Amino acid sequence: MTWINDTQKALHYIENNLLAELKPDEIAAHICASASNFQRVFGIVTGFSVAEYIRLRRLSLAGQELRGGQCKVLDTALKYGYDSPESFAKAFARFHGITPSAAKSNPEALKTFAPITIEMNIKGGHVMTRRLIPNVEKLYENPSENYMFPSCMRSAMGALGEDAALDFLFFAGVTGDLFTQLWLHPKWQYNDTFSACHHLRLPIDYAFQACGYDYEYVPKNEIEADKHKQLQKIKESIDLGVPVLTFGIVGPPTCSIIFGYDENGDVLIGWSQFTDEPHPNTDEPHEECVSENYFQKRNGLDASDALIFIGQKRAAPCIADGIRQSLHRIPSCANRSEQTDLGARQIVFGRQAFEAWADSLLDDSCFQHKGMLAAPLDTYGSCIVQIATNMHYMEQYLTRAAALCPDMLPLIADLQNAYCPVRDALQKVVDFQGGHFFNADRNALLHRRFRVKLSALVRKLGESYMAAAAVIPPPQAP
């Protein structure tokens, strides 16, 4: 049992040195083990890589410090090893779901990651099983694939041997992600989900209708009501070679894909946008996988907001029909009036999102000093990423539509022309702010005159976006 004792000794060492620059080889030396062997054993025993465990402990402690509102965000960021408030704010938001600046006003939202202690309690024996679906493509290989549900659907369809045309571009279009914008209330709440698919069921319906599959959606309350049942269903799906989608499990509640399990399902394996930690059990990739850094999550359903089980295939997909229908839905995507309630937060879409974005820039109370900029900069960046992603893919999508839907060529040409002013309006915003992420001056938002002009440009961007959507005529009454 020396490996158990050594791991516990390493955990104590980590806990006592969390504010130091902890490196796996130094921790290994402390317990007189090789670095590679230590990291393998640590992952097997704890279910986390060394780096992930340290990161989660530090972010948990940082949240407790900011809870009281006595500590400055910058001081806390530096204390826990982050080079800038922005990098700390992004990591903090991924873990806690709120920005550091919101920790004081919303302390109940903060998450806790307690130190791991190890106890041996052996009651019986069973055979440990590990199952992986081979050749499930990694998410976020292309950094422009910012909508994770379409990316997961692309990966799942590839694993099921479907038409290569069922790719990210196809699903970003048929779900409507390419044609909408999101904003979270209260203002300057960082949005790392982007996709409307996490907040609305209808886009998910569109995706599965377009690819010809049935599906089952299991919301969080049903997961919590019977986790064992859902875990068994995940195992059965993996055993059949069918991946399972989930919102959450690693990082913020973006869509991830589960393609394997270990320890009879106690550990779930998959890809996530935030799968950036090394594989905890081995220095080498498994032969079934294209890379080594997939997540292995113990108690993964605790962090899942929803599950999506892919069902039976009903019919071969007609790519052209899926695209044709998506174009007719552009006005409804751009003018969504739904407001999704997330407890203390609320999400608005389309026109309301652009207006809320522009209005929030005029709230002087949010821009009193540099220490208040982390949340607005992150939130503003998420808005820019979303509209820039849409414009990045729009021409490709309309070009594909023109090739597959010749009956719609005049309308597609009108759309291509209508989105040109949107690109121009976006470029004016980017040029005025000095780069996509305020590259020229990170403190520019402190100046009201600058924000007034920027707000007007954002409003113009929204107007051009809505004008493009208006090219599609309303459906005719039967």
C-alpha positions in Angstrom: 0.0 0.0 0.0 3.0 2.3 -0.3 1.5 4.0 -3.4 -1.6 5.0 -1.3 0.6 6.4 1.4 2.8 8.1 -1.1 -0.2 9.8 -2.8 -1.5 11.0 0.6 1.9 12.3 1.4 1.9 14.2 -1.9 -1.5 15.6 -1.2 -0.3 16.9 2.1 2.8 18.5 0.4 0.6 20.1 -2.2 -1.8 21.5 0.4 1.1 23.0 2.4 2.7 24.6 -0.7 -0.3 25.8 -2.8 1.1 29.3 -3.0 4.5 28.1 -4.3 5.4 27.1 -7.8 4.5 23.5 -7.6 5.9 21.2 -10.3 5.2 17.4 -10.6 8.9 16.5 -10.6 9.4 18.4 -7.3 6.4 16.7 -5.7 7.7 13.4 -6.9 11.1 14.0 -5.4 9.5 14.8 -2.1 8.0 11.3 -2.0 11.1 9.7 -3.5 9.3 8.6 -6.7 10.0 9.2 -10.4 7.9 12.0 -12.0 6.2 9.7 -14.6 5.3 7.0 -12.1 4.1 9.6 -9.6 1.8 11.3 -12.1 0.3 7.9 -13.2 -0.4 6.8 -9.7 -1.7 10.2 -8.6 -4.2 10.1 -11.5 -5.3 6.5 -10.7 -5.8 7.2 -7.0 -7.4 10.7 -7.1 -9.1 10.7 -10.6 -7.3 14.1 -11.4 -4.0 15.0 -13.0 -1.6 16.8 -10.7 -2.0 20.1 -12.6 -5.8 19.9 -12.6 -5.9 19.1 -8.8 -3.6 22.1 -8.0 -5.6 24.4 -10.3 -8.9 23.4 -8.7 -7.7 23.8 -5.2 -6.2 27.2 -5.9 -9.4 28.4 -7.6 -11.5 27.1 -4.7 -9.4 29.0 -2.2 -9.4 32.1 -4.4 -13.2 32.1 -4.3 -13.3 31.9 -0.6 -10.9 34.9 -0.3 -13.0 37.0 -2.7 -16.2 36.0 -1.0 -15.7 38.6 1.7 -14.9 41.4 -0.7 -11.8 42.4 1.3 -9.3 41.2 -1.3 -8.5 42.8 -4.6 -8.9 40.7 -7.7 -5.4 41.5 -8.9 -3.8 40.6 -5.6 -5.7 37.3 -5.5 -4.8 36.5 -9.1 -1.1 37.1 -8.4 -1.3 35.2 -5.1 -2.6 32.0 -6.9 -0.1 32.1 -9.8 -1.9 34.0 -12.6 -0.1 36.5 -14.7 -3.0 38.9 -15.3 -6.5 39.6 -13.9 -7.9 38.6 -17.3 -6.4 35.1 -17.3 -7.4 34.7 -13.7 -11.0 35.9 -14.4 -11.4 33.4 -17.3 -10.1 30.5 -15.2 -12.2 31.6 -12.2 -15.4 31.9 -14.4 -14.8 28.4 -15.8 -14.6 26.9 -12.3 -17.1 29.0 -10.4 -19.5 30.0 -13.2 -19.2 33.7 -12.2 -16.5 36.3 -12.5 -14.2 37.3 -9.6 -15.9 40.7 -9.4 -19.2 39.0 -8.8 -18.0 36.8 -6.0 -18.9 39.4 -3.3 -22.4 40.0 -4.5 -23.2 36.4 -5.4 -21.2 34.3 -2.9 -23.7 31.4 -2.9 -22.7 30.7 -6.5 -19.1 29.9 -5.5 -18.0 26.3 -5.8 -15.8 24.4 -3.4 -13.1 21.9 -4.2 -12.0 20.4 -0.9 -8.7 18.7 -0.3 -8.7 15.0 -1.1 -8.0 12.6 1.6 -7.6 8.8 1.0 -9.2 6.1 3.0 -9.1 2.3 2.2 -12.4 0.5 2.6 -12.4 -2.7 0.8 -15.6 -4.7 1.0 -15.6 -7.0 -2.0 -14.1 -7.5 -5.4 -15.3 -6.7 -8.9 -13.7 -6.5 -12.3 -12.7 -3.0 -13.4 -13.8 -2.4 -16.9 -12.7 0.3 -19.3 -14.5 1.0 -22.6 -13.7 3.5 -25.3 -15.4 4.2 -28.6 -12.5 4.4 -31.1 -11.9 7.3 -33.5 -14.1 9.9 -31.8 -12.7 13.2 -33.1 -11.5 15.7 -30.6 -13.4 19.0 -30.1 -11.9 22.4 -30.6 -9.1 21.3 -32.9 -10.2 24.2 -35.0 -10.3 27.2 -32.6 -13.0 28.8 -34.7 -15.4 26.1 -33.8 -16.8 28.2 -30.9 -20.2 26.5 -30.7 -19.7 23.3 -28.8 -23.0 21.6 -29.5 -22.4 21.7 -33.3 -18.8 20.6 -32.7 -20.0 17.7 -30.5 -22.6 16.7 -33.2 -19.9 16.8 -35.8 -17.8 14.5 -33.7 -20.7 12.1 -32.9 -21.8 11.8 -36.5 -18.2 11.0 -37.5 -18.0 8.2 -34.8 -21.3 6.8 -36.2 -19.9 6.8 -39.7 -22.3 9.4 -41.1 -21.9 11.6 -44.1 -18.9 14.0 -43.8 -21.2 16.8 -44.8 -22.7 16.6 -41.3 -19.9 18.8 -40.0 -19.6 21.7 -37.7 -20.7 24.2 -40.4 -23.8 22.2 -41.1 -24.9 22.0 -37.5 -24.0 25.6 -36.7 -26.3 26.6 -39.5 -29.3 24.2 -38.9 -29.3 25.0 -35.1 -29.4 28.7 -35.9 -26.2 29.4 -33.9 -24.9 31.3 -37.0 -27.8 33.6 -37.0 -28.3 34.8 -33.4 -26.6 36.6 -30.6 -26.7 36.1 -26.8 -26.5 38.4 -23.8 -26.7 37.6 -20.1 -28.4 39.7 -17.4 -27.4 41.2 -15.1 -24.9 43.0 -17.2 -21.3 42.0 -17.8 -21.9 38.3 -16.9 -19.2 36.3 -18.8 -20.8 34.0 -21.4 -18.6 31.1 -22.3 -21.4 29.0 -23.8 -22.2 31.2 -26.9 -24.6 28.5 -28.3 -28.4 28.9 -28.0 -28.5 25.1 -27.9 -27.5 25.1 -24.2 -30.5 27.4 -23.3 -33.2 26.3 -25.8 -34.5 22.9 -26.8 -35.7 23.9 -30.3 -32.3 24.2 -31.8 -31.4 20.7 -30.6 -34.6 19.5 -32.2 -33.6 21.1 -35.5 -30.1 19.4 -35.3 -31.5 15.9 -34.9 -34.2 16.4 -37.4 -31.6 17.4 -39.9 -29.3 14.4 -39.3 -32.2 11.9 -39.2 -31.8 10.6 -35.6 -34.1 10.3 -32.6 -32.7 11.6 -29.3 -33.5 11.8 -25.6 -32.9 14.9 -23.6 -32.4 14.4 -19.9 -32.5 17.7 -17.8 -30.5 18.3 -14.7 -33.4 17.5 -12.3 -33.9 14.1 -13.8 -30.1 13.4 -13.6 -30.1 14.3 -9.9 -33.2 12.2 -9.3 -31.5 9.0 -10.4 -27.8 9.3 -11.3 -27.3 5.6 -11.2 -30.0 5.1 -13.8 -28.4 7.7 -16.1 -25.0 6.3 -15.6 -26.2 2.9 -16.6 -27.7 4.4 -19.8 -24.4 6.1 -20.6 -22.6 2.8 -20.2 -25.1 1.0 -22.4 -24.8 3.7 -25.1 -21.0 3.5 -25.0 -21.1 -0.3 -25.2 -23.2 0.1 -28.4 -20.6 2.5 -29.8 -22.8 5.5 -29.5 -21.3 8.6 -27.8 -23.4 10.6 -25.3 -23.5 14.4 -25.2 -23.6 16.4 -22.0 -23.7 20.1 -21.0 -21.1 20.6 -18.4 -19.0 17.8 -16.7 -15.7 19.8 -17.3 -15.4 23.6 -17.0 -18.4 25.8 -17.8 -21.6 24.1 -18.9 -20.6 24.0 -22.6 -21.5 20.9 -24.6 -19.0 18.0 -24.2 -19.0 14.4 -25.7 -18.6 11.3 -23.6 -17.1 8.4 -25.5 -15.9 6.1 -22.8 -15.9 5.0 -19.2 -13.6 3.4 -16.7 -14.1 1.6 -13.3 -17.5 0.3 -14.4 -18.7 3.8 -15.1 -17.4 5.6 -12.0 -15.1 7.5 -14.3 -16.5 9.1 -17.5 -14.1 9.8 -20.4 -14.6 12.3 -23.2 -13.7 15.5 -25.0 -14.5 19.0 -23.9 -13.5 22.5 -25.1 -11.6 22.7 -21.8 -9.8 19.4 -22.1 -6.4 20.9 -21.7 -4.9 18.8 -18.9 -2.5 15.9 -19.6 -3.9 12.4 -19.4 -3.6 11.5 -15.7 -2.8 7.8 -15.9 -0.2 7.5 -18.6 2.4 9.5 -20.4 1.4 8.0 -23.7 -1.9 8.2 -25.6 -4.2 5.1 -25.6 -4.1 3.4 -29.0 -7.9 3.9 -29.4 -7.6 7.7 -29.1 -6.2 10.4 -31.3 -4.7 12.3 -28.4 -3.9 11.8 -24.7 -5.6 14.8 -23.1 -9.2 13.7 -23.0 -11.0 14.2 -19.7 -11.5 11.5 -17.1 -14.1 12.7 -14.7 -15.1 10.9 -11.5 -18.7 11.8 -10.4 -19.1 13.5 -13.7 -22.9 13.7 -13.5 -22.5 16.0 -10.5 -21.4 18.7 -12.9 -23.8 17.9 -15.8 -26.6 20.3 -16.6 -28.2 17.9 -19.1 -27.6 14.7 -21.1 -28.4 13.9 -24.7 -28.7 10.3 -25.7 -28.6 9.6 -29.5 -31.3 7.3 -30.5 -32.3 5.3 -33.6 -31.6 6.5 -37.1 -35.0 7.3 -38.7 -33.9 8.2 -42.2 -30.9 9.2 -44.3 -30.4 12.9 -43.9 -31.0 15.3 -46.8 -28.3 17.9 -46.4 -30.0 20.3 -48.8 -33.3 20.1 -46.9 -31.6 20.9 -43.6 -29.9 23.9 -45.1 -33.0 25.1 -46.9 -35.0 25.0 -43.7 -32.3 26.8 -41.7 -32.3 29.7 -44.1 -36.0 30.1 -43.8 -35.5 30.2 -40.0 -33.0 33.1 -40.0 -35.6 35.8 -39.1 -36.8 33.7 -36.1 -33.2 33.1 -34.9 -32.3 36.8 -35.2 -35.5 38.0 -33.6 -35.8 35.5 -30.8 -37.9 36.9 -28.0 -37.3 34.1 -25.5 -35.8 35.0 -22.2 -34.2 32.0 -20.5 -34.2 32.2 -16.7 -31.1 30.8 -15.0 -32.0 31.7 -11.5 -30.0 34.9 -10.7 -29.2 35.3 -14.4 -31.3 35.7 -17.5 -30.4 35.3 -21.2 -31.8 37.3 -24.1 -31.3 36.7 -27.8 -31.1 38.5 -31.1 -32.2 42.2 -31.2 -32.5 42.3 -27.4 -28.9 41.0 -27.0 -27.4 43.7 -29.2 -29.5 46.4 -27.5 -28.5 45.2 -24.0 -24.8 45.1 -25.1 -24.9 48.7 -26.4 -26.9 49.9 -23.3 -24.5 48.3 -20.9 -21.6 50.3 -22.3 -23.3 53.4 -21.1 -23.5 52.4 -17.5 -20.8 54.5 -15.9 -21.1 52.6 -12.6 -19.4 49.6 -14.2 -16.3 51.6 -15.3 -15.1 53.5 -12.3 -11.5 52.2 -12.1 -9.2 49.5 -13.6 -10.1 47.0 -11.0 -13.7 46.8 -12.5 -12.6 46.1 -16.0 -12.0 42.3 -15.8 -15.7 41.3 -16.2 -16.6 43.8 -18.9 -13.5 42.9 -20.9 -14.3 39.2 -20.7 -18.0 39.7 -21.5 -17.4 42.1 -24.3 -14.9 39.6 -25.7 -17.5 36.8 -25.7 -19.9 39.1 -27.6 -17.2 39.8 -30.2 -16.3 36.1 -30.5 -19.9 35.2 -31.2 -20.6 37.7 -34.0 -17.1 37.2 -35.4 -17.6 33.5 -35.5 -20.9 34.0 -37.4 -19.3 36.2 -40.0 -16.3 33.9 -40.3 -18.6 31.0 -41.3 -21.5 32.8 -43.0 -20.0 33.0 -46.5 -19.0 29.3 -46.4 -22.5 28.4 -45.3 -24.2 30.4 -48.0 -21.8 29.1 -50.6 -22.7 25.6 -49.6 -26.4 26.5 -49.7 -26.0 27.9 -53.2 -24.5 24.6 -54.4 -27.1 22.4 -52.8 -30.3 24.5 -53.1 -30.4 25.9 -56.6 -34.0 26.7 -56.2 -33.0 29.4 -53.6 -30.2 31.0 -55.6 -31.8 34.5 -55.8 -32.6 34.6 -52.1 -29.1 33.3 -51.2 -27.6 36.0 -53.4 -29.7 38.6 -51.5 -28.4 37.2 -48.2 -24.8 37.3 -49.3 -25.2 41.0 -50.2 -27.1 41.7 -47.0 -24.4 40.3 -44.7 -21.7 42.5 -46.3 -22.8 45.5 -44.3 -22.7 43.3 -41.2 -19.1 42.5 -41.8 -18.4 46.2 -42.5 -20.1 47.2 -39.2 -18.2 44.6 -37.3 -14.9 45.8 -38.8 -15.7 49.3 -37.7 -16.3 48.2 -34.2 -13.0 46.2 -34.2 -11.1 49.1 -35.7 -12.5 51.6 -33.3 -11.7 49.6 -30.2 -8.1 48.8 -31.5 -8.4 45.1 -32.2 -10.8 42.3 -31.3 -10.0 42.5 -27.6 -8.9 46.1 -27.1 -5.4 45.2 -28.1 -4.4 48.9 -28.4 -5.6 50.0 -25.0 -7.0 47.6 -22.4 -8.2 50.6 -20.3 -10.1 52.3 -23.1 -13.5 51.4 -21.5 -12.7 53.7 -18.6 -13.4 56.7 -20.8 -17.1 57.6 -21.2 -16.6 59.4 -24.6 -15.0 56.2 -26.0 -17.8 54.1 -24.7 -20.5 56.3 -26.1 -19.0 56.0 -29.5 -18.5 52.3 -29.1 -22.1 51.8 -28.0 -23.3 53.6 -31.1 -21.2 51.3 -33.3 -22.5 48.2 -31.5 -26.1 49.4 -32.0 -25.3 49.9 -35.7 -23.9 46.4 -35.9 -27.1 45.0 -34.4 -29.2 47.0 -36.8 -27.3 45.7 -39.8 -27.6 42.2 -38.4 -31.4 42.5 -38.1 -31.6 44.0 -41.6 -29.8 41.0 -43.1 -32.3 38.7 -41.4 -35.2 40.7 -42.8 -34.2 39.6 -46.3 -36.0 36.4 -45.7 -39.7 36.9 -46.4 -42.1 35.8 -43.7 -43.8 32.5 -44.1 -47.0 32.5 -46.1 -50.2 31.7 -44.2 -51.7 28.4 -45.3 
